[in-house]
Amino acid sequence: MNSILITNAKIVNEGLVTEGDVWVKGQRIEKIAGQIPADHSMQVIDAQGQYLIPGAIDDQVHFREPGLTHKGNIHSESRAAVAGGVTSFMEMPNTSPPTFTQELLEAKYRIAAAHSPANYSFFIGASNDNLAEVLKTDLHQVCGLKIFMGSSTGNLLVDDPAVLDEIFSRFPGLIATHCEDEPTIRHNLAEYKAKYGDDIPVQYHPLIRSEEGCYRSSSLAISLARKHGTRLHILHISTARETSLFDNTQPLHKKRITAEACIHHLWFNDQDYTRLGNLIKWNPAIKTADDQAAIMQAVLDNRIDIIATDHAPHTSEEKGKVYTAAPSGGPLVQHSVVAMFELARKGGITIPRVVEKMSHAPATCFRVIDRGYIREGYFADLALVDANRPWTVSSANILAHCGWSPFEGTLFHSQVTHTLVSGRLVWQNGALIEGPGGCRLTFKGWD
């Protein structure tokens, strides 16, 4: 049984920063104290001056396996995750084929068990005709159901009102939604194509995938959830207007409707399209500086509960196509923690708040068992962050399979030096430590 002693750390947990030691024995945290004596059986990591945080839990990633592995795969993208201090991920169903059956869902779990250094869970996907399969989902073993209530591909778009009503009324677990109104987007796109053809300047992306389209769809999801008492989680809020839909009068564990903000909507705004073009083309779109500021304010006042990435890699060649052919999405999971530490350094958020939104809140929101906190008896999912180790993102240090990042050329002042996943050291000073993989996340369920 491995035994690791982390000494002299600035432990960030549950709103506090305290100096101390953490002893990891096997998969779990054995002891937390001001000082713990080392013995010969322990591997000692001196964390002098570094922050020890519970590993981030990213509740929205697209790792592209099966079927789209030219963009990324579970092994490559989970390596990038642990390099960035993300110890657990929840992956989306828009693979090829889409994850619409229990058989396809379990096939993804088998791939992760064999190849992922991070802990993992996978959403089952909803279509207009797979409710019977969705209702077989084991809510103690699966994070939830994903519904694309906005523009997508194939039959991933669920746009039949009767089907939506039945799913919201019958699914007993957490429903996570992508909310953009398809008729609004189609109307806007037709107008811009009439003017520019396929080569629409990307700065019009937030006007095509507009505030109105986001608000209409988010409002619909919330009305359905309130009608049926559904546990609803709306992903990647991108507009100031949408933040008014969410409540901060209840503690997170009592909320039935929650929301997520993503790194790109907190870091970039529409002025960045000139510099980065399709590299920051996401759905929902990155919008104005006012939207960006309002999303951060909603994070700070707890109307928005979680910070995640929507990590969604594409190749450089794909991103280099004209607007209508260039896919939306990009790689972020390796840089999410350090990006938020950078925002903390600039005074926009505190480090304990970063940990709350990236580690504690996802664990609470999804009812993850024994993860997301630094507590004795909990799984040792931990990351050490040196807040005074500047580095610049470059193609040489990007681990995502696609090999690029919208952060390329960015100077970060913090660096993840060590990552532990379920008690095993998997990342140390720039190197991945190969060995047994992460664990399947388990959940308290909703029954």
C-alpha positions as CSV (number, residue, x, y, z in Angstrom):
1,M,0.0,0.0,0.0
2,N,1.5,3.4,-1.0
3,S,2.1,5.9,1.7
4,I,2.7,9.6,0.8
5,L,3.3,12.4,3.2
6,I,2.8,16.0,1.9
7,T,4.4,18.4,4.3
8,N,4.4,22.2,4.8
9,A,1.5,22.8,2.5
10,K,-0.9,25.7,2.4
11,I,-4.0,23.6,2.5
12,V,-7.0,25.2,0.7
13,N,-10.2,23.6,1.8
14,E,-13.8,24.6,2.7
15,G,-13.1,28.4,2.6
16,L,-9.8,28.3,4.6
17,V,-6.1,28.3,3.9
18,T,-4.2,26.5,6.7
19,E,-0.6,25.4,7.0
20,G,-0.1,21.7,7.6
21,D,0.7,18.1,6.5
22,V,-1.5,15.5,4.8
23,W,-0.8,11.8,5.0
24,V,-2.1,9.7,2.1
25,K,-2.4,5.9,2.8
26,G,-3.6,3.7,-0.1
27,Q,-6.3,5.5,-2.0
28,R,-7.4,7.8,0.9
29,I,-6.4,10.6,3.2
30,E,-5.3,9.0,6.4
31,K,-4.5,12.1,8.5
32,I,-4.5,15.9,8.3
33,A,-2.5,17.8,11.0
34,G,-0.2,20.7,11.6
35,Q,2.8,18.3,11.6
36,I,2.9,14.6,10.9
37,P,6.1,12.7,11.6
38,A,7.5,10.8,8.6
39,D,8.7,7.2,8.7
40,H,10.7,5.1,6.4
41,S,7.6,3.8,4.5
42,M,6.5,7.2,3.4
43,Q,7.3,9.1,0.2
44,V,7.7,12.6,1.4
45,I,6.7,15.6,-0.8
46,D,7.9,18.9,0.7
47,A,5.2,21.4,-0.4
48,Q,6.9,24.5,1.2
49,G,5.1,27.6,-0.1
50,Q,2.7,25.7,-2.3
51,Y,-1.1,25.4,-2.2
52,L,-2.6,22.0,-1.7
53,I,-6.0,21.8,-3.2
54,P,-8.6,19.1,-3.7
55,G,-8.3,18.1,-7.4
56,A,-10.7,19.8,-9.7
57,I,-13.8,17.9,-10.9
58,D,-14.6,19.0,-14.4
59,D,-18.3,18.3,-15.0
60,Q,-18.2,19.0,-18.8
61,V,-15.6,17.6,-21.1
62,H,-15.6,16.1,-24.6
63,F,-12.8,13.5,-24.9
64,R,-13.8,12.4,-28.4
65,E,-13.7,8.6,-28.0
66,P,-15.1,6.5,-29.6
67,G,-15.2,7.6,-33.2
68,L,-13.5,11.0,-33.2
69,T,-10.1,10.1,-32.0
70,H,-8.3,12.2,-34.6
71,K,-9.2,15.1,-32.3
72,G,-8.4,13.4,-29.0
73,N,-9.1,10.3,-26.9
74,I,-9.7,9.4,-23.3
75,H,-6.0,8.6,-22.6
76,S,-4.6,11.8,-24.2
77,E,-7.2,14.2,-22.8
78,S,-7.1,12.7,-19.3
79,R,-3.3,13.0,-19.3
80,A,-3.8,16.7,-20.0
81,A,-6.4,16.9,-17.2
82,V,-4.1,15.5,-14.5
83,A,-1.2,17.7,-15.7
84,G,-3.5,20.6,-14.9
85,G,-4.7,19.4,-11.5
86,V,-8.1,18.1,-12.7
87,T,-8.4,14.7,-11.0
88,S,-11.9,13.7,-12.2
89,F,-14.0,14.4,-15.3
90,M,-17.5,13.9,-16.5
91,E,-17.6,13.3,-20.2
92,M,-20.4,14.1,-22.7
93,P,-22.2,11.7,-25.1
94,N,-21.6,13.4,-28.5
95,T,-19.1,10.8,-29.7
96,S,-19.5,8.6,-32.7
97,P,-21.8,6.8,-32.3
98,P,-23.6,9.0,-29.7
99,T,-23.9,7.5,-26.2
100,F,-27.6,6.7,-26.4
101,T,-27.6,3.1,-25.0
102,Q,-26.4,1.5,-21.8
103,E,-24.2,-0.8,-23.9
104,L,-22.4,2.2,-25.5
105,L,-22.2,3.9,-22.1
106,E,-20.5,0.9,-20.5
107,A,-18.1,0.6,-23.4
108,K,-16.8,4.1,-22.6
109,Y,-16.3,3.1,-19.0
110,R,-14.2,0.1,-20.1
111,I,-12.0,2.4,-22.2
112,A,-11.5,4.7,-19.3
113,A,-10.8,1.9,-16.9
114,A,-8.0,0.8,-19.2
115,H,-6.5,4.1,-20.2
116,S,-7.5,7.1,-18.0
117,P,-5.1,8.4,-15.3
118,A,-7.9,10.5,-14.0
119,N,-11.2,9.5,-12.3
120,Y,-14.1,9.4,-14.7
121,S,-17.8,9.3,-15.3
122,F,-19.9,9.6,-18.4
123,F,-23.3,11.1,-19.2
124,I,-25.8,9.1,-21.1
125,G,-27.3,11.1,-24.0
126,A,-30.9,11.9,-24.8
127,S,-32.4,11.8,-28.2
128,N,-36.0,12.2,-29.5
129,D,-36.5,8.5,-29.2
130,N,-34.4,6.8,-26.5
131,L,-36.2,7.5,-23.2
132,A,-36.7,3.8,-22.4
133,E,-32.9,3.3,-22.6
134,V,-32.3,6.5,-20.6
135,L,-34.5,5.3,-17.8
136,K,-32.3,2.2,-17.2
137,T,-29.5,4.4,-16.0
138,D,-28.0,3.5,-12.6
139,L,-27.8,6.9,-10.9
140,H,-25.3,5.5,-8.3
141,Q,-22.8,4.7,-11.2
142,V,-23.5,7.4,-13.8
143,C,-23.3,11.2,-13.3
144,G,-26.5,12.1,-15.2
145,L,-28.3,12.7,-18.5
146,K,-27.2,15.2,-21.1
147,I,-29.7,16.9,-23.3
148,F,-28.7,19.1,-26.2
149,M,-31.5,21.6,-26.3
150,G,-29.6,23.6,-28.9
151,S,-27.9,23.3,-32.2
152,S,-26.0,20.0,-32.6
153,T,-25.4,17.3,-35.1
154,G,-27.5,14.3,-36.1
155,N,-30.1,13.2,-33.6
156,L,-28.3,14.7,-30.6
157,L,-30.7,17.7,-30.8
158,V,-33.8,17.1,-28.7
159,D,-36.3,19.6,-30.0
160,D,-39.7,17.8,-29.7
161,P,-41.6,19.6,-27.0
162,A,-43.5,16.4,-26.0
163,V,-40.3,14.4,-25.7
164,L,-38.7,17.2,-23.6
165,D,-41.7,17.3,-21.3
166,E,-41.6,13.5,-20.8
167,I,-37.9,13.4,-20.1
168,F,-38.1,16.2,-17.6
169,S,-41.1,14.5,-15.9
170,R,-39.7,11.0,-15.8
171,F,-35.9,11.0,-15.4
172,P,-35.2,10.8,-11.7
173,G,-31.6,12.0,-11.7
174,L,-29.6,15.1,-12.7
175,I,-30.3,16.5,-16.2
176,A,-27.5,18.6,-17.7
177,T,-28.5,20.8,-20.6
178,H,-26.9,22.7,-23.5
179,C,-29.3,25.6,-24.0
180,E,-29.5,27.5,-27.3
181,D,-32.7,28.0,-29.2
182,E,-32.4,26.3,-32.6
183,P,-35.0,28.4,-34.5
184,T,-33.3,31.6,-33.3
185,I,-29.9,30.4,-34.4
186,R,-31.1,29.2,-37.8
187,H,-32.8,32.5,-38.5
188,N,-29.6,34.5,-37.5
189,L,-27.3,32.2,-39.5
190,A,-29.5,32.6,-42.6
191,E,-29.2,36.4,-42.4
192,Y,-25.4,36.4,-42.1
193,K,-25.0,33.7,-44.8
194,A,-27.1,35.9,-47.1
195,K,-24.6,38.7,-46.6
196,Y,-21.3,36.9,-46.4
197,G,-21.8,33.4,-47.7
198,D,-19.9,30.7,-45.8
199,D,-17.0,33.0,-44.9
200,I,-18.8,34.9,-42.2
201,P,-16.4,36.9,-40.1
202,V,-16.1,35.1,-36.8
203,Q,-16.8,38.2,-34.7
204,Y,-20.4,37.8,-35.7
205,H,-20.6,34.4,-34.0
206,P,-22.0,35.8,-30.7
207,L,-24.7,37.6,-32.8
208,I,-25.6,34.4,-34.6
209,R,-25.6,32.3,-31.4
210,S,-27.2,35.2,-29.7
211,E,-28.2,36.3,-26.2
212,E,-31.8,35.8,-27.2
213,G,-31.2,32.2,-28.4
214,C,-29.5,31.4,-25.1
215,Y,-32.1,33.0,-22.9
216,R,-35.1,31.4,-24.7
217,S,-33.6,27.9,-24.3
218,S,-32.5,28.3,-20.7
219,S,-35.9,29.8,-19.7
220,L,-37.6,26.8,-21.3
221,A,-35.4,24.3,-19.5
222,I,-36.1,26.1,-16.2
223,S,-39.8,26.2,-16.8
224,L,-39.8,22.4,-17.5
225,A,-37.8,21.7,-14.3
226,R,-40.1,23.8,-12.2
227,K,-43.1,22.2,-13.7
228,H,-41.8,18.7,-12.9
229,G,-39.5,19.2,-9.9
230,T,-36.6,18.0,-12.1
231,R,-33.0,18.2,-10.9
232,L,-31.6,20.5,-13.6
233,H,-28.0,21.7,-14.2
234,I,-27.6,24.2,-17.1
235,L,-24.1,24.2,-18.6
236,H,-21.9,27.0,-19.9
237,I,-23.9,30.1,-19.1
238,S,-22.7,32.8,-21.6
239,T,-24.9,35.9,-21.1
240,A,-25.6,38.4,-18.3
241,R,-29.3,38.0,-19.0
242,E,-29.3,34.3,-18.2
243,T,-27.7,34.9,-14.8
244,S,-31.0,36.5,-13.6
245,L,-32.7,33.1,-14.0
246,F,-30.7,31.5,-11.1
247,D,-31.2,31.7,-7.3
248,N,-28.6,32.2,-4.5
249,T,-31.0,32.0,-1.6
250,Q,-30.4,28.3,-0.9
251,P,-27.3,26.4,-0.1
252,L,-26.1,24.3,-3.0
253,H,-27.1,20.9,-1.6
254,K,-30.7,22.1,-1.5
255,K,-30.9,23.6,-5.0
256,R,-32.9,21.8,-7.6
257,I,-31.7,24.1,-10.4
258,T,-28.0,24.9,-10.8
259,A,-25.7,26.4,-13.3
260,E,-22.1,26.2,-14.6
261,A,-19.7,28.8,-16.0
262,C,-16.8,27.9,-18.2
263,I,-13.2,29.1,-18.3
264,H,-13.5,30.6,-21.8
265,H,-16.5,32.8,-20.8
266,L,-14.6,34.1,-17.8
267,W,-11.3,34.7,-19.6
268,F,-12.2,35.9,-23.1
269,N,-14.7,38.3,-24.6
270,D,-15.8,39.4,-28.1
271,Q,-12.8,41.7,-28.5
272,D,-10.6,38.6,-28.6
273,Y,-12.1,37.3,-31.9
274,T,-9.8,39.7,-33.8
275,R,-6.7,38.1,-32.3
276,L,-7.8,34.4,-32.0
277,G,-10.5,33.9,-34.6
278,N,-12.0,30.4,-34.8
279,L,-9.7,29.3,-31.9
280,I,-12.3,30.8,-29.5
281,K,-15.3,29.8,-31.5
282,W,-17.4,28.0,-28.9
283,N,-21.1,27.1,-28.6
284,P,-22.6,29.0,-26.7
285,A,-20.5,31.9,-28.1
286,I,-18.1,34.0,-26.1
287,K,-19.9,37.3,-25.9
288,T,-19.3,40.9,-24.6
289,A,-17.1,42.2,-21.8
290,D,-20.3,43.0,-19.9
291,D,-21.5,39.4,-20.2
292,Q,-18.0,38.2,-19.1
293,A,-18.2,40.5,-16.0
294,A,-21.8,39.5,-15.1
295,I,-20.9,35.8,-15.3
296,M,-18.0,36.3,-12.9
297,Q,-20.3,38.2,-10.6
298,A,-22.8,35.4,-10.7
299,V,-20.1,33.0,-9.8
300,L,-19.1,35.1,-6.8
301,D,-22.6,35.5,-5.5
302,N,-23.5,31.8,-6.0
303,R,-26.1,32.2,-8.7
304,I,-23.6,30.2,-10.8
305,D,-22.4,27.2,-8.8
306,I,-19.6,25.5,-10.8
307,I,-16.6,26.4,-13.0
308,A,-15.7,23.9,-15.7
309,T,-14.1,23.8,-19.1
310,D,-16.3,22.3,-21.9
311,H,-13.0,21.0,-23.1
312,A,-13.7,20.1,-26.7
313,P,-10.7,19.6,-29.0
314,H,-10.6,19.9,-32.8
315,T,-7.6,19.7,-35.1
316,S,-5.9,22.9,-36.2
317,E,-6.9,22.1,-39.8
318,E,-10.6,21.9,-38.8
319,K,-10.3,25.2,-36.9
320,G,-8.7,26.8,-39.9
321,K,-11.7,26.3,-42.2
322,V,-14.2,29.1,-43.1
323,Y,-16.8,30.0,-40.4
324,T,-19.6,27.7,-41.4
325,A,-17.2,24.7,-41.7
326,A,-15.1,25.4,-38.7
327,P,-16.3,23.4,-35.6
328,S,-16.9,25.0,-32.3
329,G,-14.9,24.1,-29.2
330,G,-11.4,23.9,-28.0
331,P,-9.0,22.3,-25.5
332,L,-9.0,23.8,-22.0
333,V,-8.7,21.1,-19.4
334,Q,-4.9,21.3,-18.9
335,H,-5.1,25.1,-18.1
336,S,-8.3,25.5,-16.2
337,V,-6.9,25.5,-12.7
338,V,-3.9,27.8,-13.5
339,A,-6.2,30.2,-15.5
340,M,-8.4,30.6,-12.4
341,F,-5.3,31.0,-10.2
342,E,-4.3,33.8,-12.6
343,L,-7.7,35.5,-12.2
344,A,-7.2,35.2,-8.5
345,R,-3.8,36.8,-8.7
346,K,-5.4,39.7,-10.5
347,G,-7.9,40.1,-7.7
348,G,-11.1,38.9,-9.5
349,I,-11.7,35.9,-7.2
350,T,-10.0,34.3,-4.2
351,I,-8.2,31.0,-4.3
352,P,-10.6,29.4,-1.7
353,R,-13.4,30.5,-4.0
354,V,-11.7,28.9,-7.0
355,V,-11.5,25.6,-5.0
356,E,-15.1,25.9,-4.0
357,K,-16.3,26.3,-7.6
358,M,-14.0,23.7,-9.2
359,S,-13.7,21.0,-6.5
360,H,-16.3,21.3,-3.7
361,A,-19.3,22.4,-5.7
362,P,-19.1,19.7,-8.4
363,A,-18.8,17.1,-5.7
364,T,-21.9,18.5,-3.9
365,C,-23.9,19.2,-7.0
366,F,-23.5,15.7,-8.4
367,R,-23.5,14.0,-5.0
368,V,-20.1,12.4,-5.7
369,I,-19.1,10.0,-2.9
370,D,-16.0,10.9,-0.9
371,R,-14.3,13.3,-3.3
372,G,-13.9,17.1,-3.9
373,Y,-12.7,17.9,-0.4
374,I,-9.5,17.5,1.7
375,R,-11.0,15.4,4.5
376,E,-9.7,12.4,6.5
377,G,-11.2,9.3,5.0
378,Y,-11.9,10.9,1.6
379,F,-10.2,9.7,-1.6
380,A,-6.8,11.5,-2.0
381,D,-7.5,13.5,-5.2
382,L,-5.1,16.3,-4.7
383,A,-3.0,18.9,-6.6
384,L,-0.1,21.0,-5.5
385,V,0.0,24.4,-7.1
386,D,3.1,26.7,-6.9
387,A,1.7,30.2,-7.3
388,N,5.2,31.6,-7.9
389,R,6.4,29.5,-10.8
390,P,5.8,31.4,-14.1
391,W,5.6,29.5,-17.4
392,T,4.3,30.2,-20.8
393,V,2.0,27.9,-22.7
394,S,3.6,26.6,-25.9
395,S,3.1,23.8,-28.4
396,A,6.0,22.0,-26.5
397,N,4.0,21.7,-23.3
398,I,0.5,21.2,-24.5
399,L,-0.7,17.6,-23.8
400,A,-4.1,17.6,-25.6
401,H,-3.9,15.5,-28.7
402,C,-4.8,18.4,-31.0
403,G,-1.6,20.1,-30.0
404,W,-2.9,23.7,-29.7
405,S,-4.6,25.9,-27.2
406,P,-6.2,29.3,-27.2
407,F,-3.9,30.0,-24.3
408,E,-0.8,29.5,-26.4
409,G,1.7,32.3,-25.6
410,T,-0.1,33.1,-22.3
411,L,2.1,33.6,-19.3
412,F,0.7,31.9,-16.2
413,H,2.3,32.6,-12.8
414,S,1.1,29.4,-11.2
415,Q,2.0,25.8,-12.1
416,V,0.6,22.5,-11.0
417,T,3.7,20.6,-9.7
418,H,2.1,17.3,-8.4
419,T,-1.3,15.6,-8.9
420,L,-2.6,12.6,-6.9
421,V,-5.5,10.6,-8.2
422,S,-7.2,8.2,-5.8
423,G,-4.0,8.2,-3.7
424,R,-1.5,7.6,-6.5
425,L,1.0,10.2,-7.7
426,V,0.3,10.6,-11.4
427,W,2.0,13.9,-12.2
428,Q,5.2,15.3,-10.9
429,N,7.2,18.3,-12.0
430,G,6.2,18.1,-15.7
431,A,6.1,14.4,-16.1
432,L,3.3,11.9,-16.2
433,I,3.9,8.8,-14.0
434,E,2.4,5.8,-15.8
435,G,0.7,3.1,-13.8
436,P,-2.8,2.0,-12.7
437,G,-5.6,4.4,-13.8
438,G,-8.2,6.5,-12.1
439,C,-11.4,5.2,-10.6
440,R,-15.0,5.2,-11.7
441,L,-16.8,7.9,-9.8
442,T,-19.8,6.8,-7.7
443,F,-22.7,8.9,-6.5
444,K,-25.2,9.0,-3.7
445,G,-28.0,9.0,-6.3
446,W,-31.4,10.7,-6.2
447,D,-33.7,8.1,-4.8
